Amino acid sequence: MCTVTLMRYDGGVRLACNRDERRDRPAALPPTSYACGKQRAIFPVDPVGGGTWIGVNDAGLVATLLNRTRFGDARPIVAQSRGLLVPRVMAAQCWGEAMLSAGRIDPTLYHPFRLVVVRGSLVGEIVSDGRRVSSTASALTGPTLFTSSSLGDALVEEPRRRLFEQMIRDHHGDRLHAQWRYHRHRWPQRPELSVAMERDDAMTVSRTVIDVGADSISLSYQRVTNGNPLFARVA
């Protein structure tokens, strides 16, 4: 359960991610630097599955994972953690290598997912329905949204995308500030469908912002419960 937005700006790319989780799930460990193959990467760690939902490496490669909740998707009886997929692609030295690695994922080992891989203006989306993996590639020419929910992806897609169009795509001022506002938006009458979602069993638990510029790569991580952002620089 996540909402992810991508934004180009002068000299760089920003990815922002809201992570939505069950209230009883242990808090993620703060972002730390890890060796992934020959690369160094920074990402927070989910102590339950031992993986992560978002990361960036020293080659400027960004990856984020969204669960997929759609009627008819296959679900294995015994599954590996989907959080292992992001560290897998963090070992890549370039976008093409990351896409090749992701394309070799065995979909029957994981619950359905969407894996987004970004490097500069290149965006790849790897989608699994539990039976097969498909991938698409595109150029990042404007603000881009990905979102999911355990209530059903189709239920939240339309209202969150409509708000995205209003707040960001059609915004002619500071789009980075509009992106910041979008990830904090909550409808008082529809908190369960909101970008900053909340319901009895789950809520938005953290926000992560990754900036990849011409001369620097950084990750900012904020747990919603304590409000204190943690900042890490890769290069």
Buried (B, 14 or more C-beta within 10 A) or exposed (E): BBBBBBBBEEEBBBBBBBBBBEEEEEBBEEBEBBEBBEBBBBBBBBEEBEBBBBBBBBBBBBBBBBBBBEEEBEEEEEEBBBBBBBBBBBBBBEBBBBBEBBEEBEBEBBBBBBBBBBBBEBBBBBBBBBEEBEBEEEEBEEBBBBBBBBBEBEBBBEBBEEBBEEBBBEBEEEBBEBBBBBBEBBBEEEBBBBBBBBBEEBBBBBBBBBBBBEEEBBBBBBBBEEEEEBEBEBE
